[in-house]
């Protein structure tokens, strides 16, 4: 179980941050697990990696991604697909995933055998499946926002959209001491989030379902007073109307997965739906936006 053999990986090199995130969003539709990161702080070069379950890259997709990058003001300079060499991925993930303290939250791998700091809320994430561990600035921003909001208000119906590893849903369940609904469009993420919920003793508290945004039948029936959505700028903007419908009067939304310069696009879409900015958290150029429904509770 510790050794994964022949995992497929697509690596794209892109000039321009916005172009890289648009390429990541396009690959996410087909590959599921996708990451994007700067090659260096002194250049505009970004690297996007995707891990499809079956061979995916062909000339048509390559042309499509090049057009996506160009349409976002950037350039796709290189893209390849291949199988990774046989390695002990679990061991490598353990080495790359030390415990992380974010506000009151203490996120650690299942391999960690120490004791959480006094007063911290411990969250265990499996190192073998550690996407969404709290290390990325967007996840950290959401955890900080959640901790701050929990000090100011009692939330009764939290929702985590695009749950990924389930780290935000687990954090909300532990911090708010409430049942949490979590959704993700990727069935692999749903399995991982359920696994992590069980590992944290929350199998009956965090309910994870496969959901395409807010349009799942079960989600449409409920009104949530807190929504966590750590996704990407474009889908956040596109789902602004659905978010407004999902929020209870006076509800709060925490949005992340966007660069600071993408704030105007996301904020404009949500202001049009009566959702107003209360606070922002910026970490290493990544923004977390805390919005509130303009409707009185």
HELIX and SHEET records of a PDB file:
HELIX    1   1 UNK A   17  UNK A   31  1                                  15    
HELIX    2   2 UNK A   59  UNK A   71  1                                  13    
HELIX    3   3 UNK A   89  UNK A   96  1                                   8    
HELIX    4   4 UNK A  127  UNK A  129  5                                   3    
HELIX    5   5 UNK A  137  UNK A  152  1                                  16    
HELIX    6   6 UNK A  167  UNK A  176  1                                  10    
HELIX    7   7 UNK A  187  UNK A  199  1                                  13    
HELIX    8   8 UNK A  217  UNK A  220  1                                   4    
HELIX    9   9 UNK A  233  UNK A  238  1                                   6    
HELIX   10  10 UNK A  240  UNK A  246  1                                   7    
HELIX   11  11 UNK A  260  UNK A  262  5                                   3    
HELIX   12  12 UNK A  263  UNK A  271  1                                   9    
SHEET    1   A 4 UNK A  34  UNK A  38  0                                        
SHEET    2   A 4 UNK A  45  UNK A  50 -1                                        
SHEET    3   A 4 UNK A   8  UNK A  15 -1                                        
SHEET    4   A 4 UNK A  75  UNK A  83 -1                                        
SHEET    1   B 3 UNK A 100  UNK A 102  0                                        
SHEET    2   B 3 UNK A 105  UNK A 109 -1                                        
SHEET    3   B 3 UNK A 121  UNK A 125  1                                        
SHEET    1   C 7 UNK A 206  UNK A 210  0                                        
SHEET    2   C 7 UNK A 180  UNK A 184  1                                        
SHEET    3   C 7 UNK A 158  UNK A 161  1                                        
SHEET    4   C 7 UNK A 224  UNK A 230  1                                        
SHEET    5   C 7 UNK A 247  UNK A 259  1                                        
SHEET    6   C 7 UNK A 286  UNK A 293 -1                                        
SHEET    7   C 7 UNK A 275  UNK A 283 -1                                        
END                                                                             
